[in-house]
Amino acid sequence: MKYRRLTKEEFEELHEEFIMFLSANTITGEDWKVIVSETPEKAEELMDMFSDIAFDKVLGQNEYVERITETEFMSARFSDESAEMILLRSVSGQPLPTNWEAAEMKKALDDKAFELFTGVKKYNLLREQEMFQLIQQGASFSKGENFAKLKSLL
């Protein structure tokens, strides 16, 4: 597996897509019941295959992820070749305001209340697997507005 098996709740959300996946593999509803009861390892293999396909699709459709804690804000852009990450961190442990505009962020950086770090990382794994690792660490998909806001501070 490239990622992880979908949870029961995730499978329930993707129920129709899973049926289409089984159908594409010429497995009917009755066939699936037999596979589950007689060869559970085959059922698990099919569930793992579907999980990888589902994650590949979702990860492939996204370009930005971000993770926000009380004192840090990380945003990353995943291009074809590398990930560019920007991190805004509180120096004093002071909480980050959630609705700052770029000008207010710039002033806070000038006042040395916050630090800004940036870096570019070439992928060691597939692009989607690198993104998945951040998602597993608490990041979520974004549209890139915050990435652009942070990048304007550089």
C-alpha positions in Angstrom: 0.0 0.0 0.0 1.1 3.5 -0.8 -1.0 5.1 1.9 -3.4 3.5 4.4 -6.6 1.7 4.2 -9.7 3.9 4.3 -11.6 3.9 7.5 -15.0 2.4 7.7 -16.5 5.9 7.6 -14.4 6.8 4.6 -15.6 3.6 2.8 -19.2 4.5 3.6 -18.7 8.0 2.1 -17.2 6.4 -1.0 -19.7 3.6 -1.2 -20.8 4.3 -4.8 -17.2 4.7 -6.0 -16.3 1.4 -4.4 -19.2 -0.3 -6.2 -17.9 1.1 -9.4 -14.4 -0.1 -8.6 -15.7 -3.6 -8.0 -17.7 -3.5 -11.1 -14.7 -2.4 -13.2 -13.0 -5.5 -11.8 -16.0 -7.6 -12.9 -17.0 -8.2 -9.3 -20.8 -8.2 -8.6 -22.5 -7.6 -5.3 -22.9 -11.4 -4.9 -19.3 -12.0 -5.8 -18.2 -9.5 -3.2 -20.2 -11.3 -0.5 -18.5 -14.6 -1.4 -15.1 -13.0 -1.5 -15.6 -11.4 2.0 -16.8 -14.7 3.5 -14.5 -17.2 1.8 -11.3 -15.3 1.0 -11.1 -12.3 3.4 -7.5 -11.7 2.4 -8.6 -11.1 -1.2 -11.3 -8.7 0.1 -8.6 -6.8 2.1 -6.4 -6.7 -0.9 -9.2 -5.1 -3.0 -10.0 -2.7 -0.2 -6.3 -1.7 -0.1 -6.2 -1.2 -3.9 -9.3 1.0 -3.8 -7.9 3.0 -0.9 -4.7 3.8 -2.8 -6.8 4.8 -5.9 -9.0 7.1 -3.8 -6.0 8.7 -2.1 -4.2 9.1 -5.4 -7.2 10.9 -6.9 -7.7 13.3 -4.0 -4.0 14.1 -3.5 -3.5 14.5 -7.2 -6.3 17.1 -7.4 -4.8 19.3 -4.6 -1.8 21.6 -4.7 -1.7 23.3 -1.3 -1.8 22.0 2.3 -1.5 23.9 5.6 -1.2 23.2 9.3 -2.1 25.7 11.9 -1.4 25.4 15.6 -1.6 28.1 18.3 2.0 29.3 17.7 2.8 28.1 14.1 1.4 28.4 10.7 2.8 26.2 7.9 1.7 26.3 4.3 3.1 24.3 1.4 2.7 24.2 -2.3 3.3 20.9 -4.1 4.5 21.3 -7.7 5.4 18.4 -9.9 9.0 18.3 -8.8 9.2 19.8 -5.3 7.3 21.2 -2.3 7.8 24.8 -1.3 7.0 25.3 2.4 6.6 28.5 4.4 6.4 28.6 8.2 5.4 31.5 10.4 6.3 30.9 14.0 5.8 32.8 17.2 9.1 33.7 18.9 7.6 34.3 22.4 4.9 31.6 22.3 2.3 34.3 21.8 -0.7 32.8 19.9 -1.0 33.6 16.2 -4.0 35.7 15.3 -6.2 33.8 12.8 -7.3 36.7 10.7 -4.2 38.8 10.0 -3.8 40.6 6.8 -0.4 40.7 5.1 0.5 44.2 6.3 -0.1 43.2 10.0 2.0 40.1 9.5 4.8 42.2 8.0 4.7 44.5 11.0 4.8 41.6 13.5 7.8 40.2 11.6 9.6 43.6 11.7 8.9 43.8 15.4 10.6 40.4 15.8 7.5 38.9 17.4 7.4 36.2 14.8 9.9 34.4 12.5 9.4 33.4 8.9 11.1 30.3 7.4 11.0 29.0 3.9 12.4 26.1 2.0 12.1 23.9 -1.0 12.2 20.2 -0.8 12.7 17.8 -3.7 10.6 14.7 -3.3 12.1 11.6 -1.8 8.8 9.7 -2.4 6.1 10.3 -4.9 4.5 13.8 -4.8 1.2 12.4 -3.4 3.0 10.4 -0.7 4.9 13.4 0.5 1.6 15.4 0.7 -0.1 12.4 2.4 2.6 12.5 5.1 1.8 16.1 6.0 -2.0 15.3 6.0 -1.3 12.4 8.4 0.6 14.9 10.6 -2.5 17.2 10.9 -2.3 19.3 7.7 -5.3 19.9 5.6 -5.9 20.9 2.0 -6.2 24.5 1.2 -6.8 26.7 -1.9 -3.5 28.5 -1.5 -4.6 32.0 -0.3 -2.6 31.7 2.9 0.4 30.4 1.0 0.2 33.5 -1.2 -0.2 35.8 1.8 2.9 34.3 3.5 4.9 34.3 0.3 4.2 38.1 -0.1 6.1 38.6 3.2 9.4 37.1 1.8 
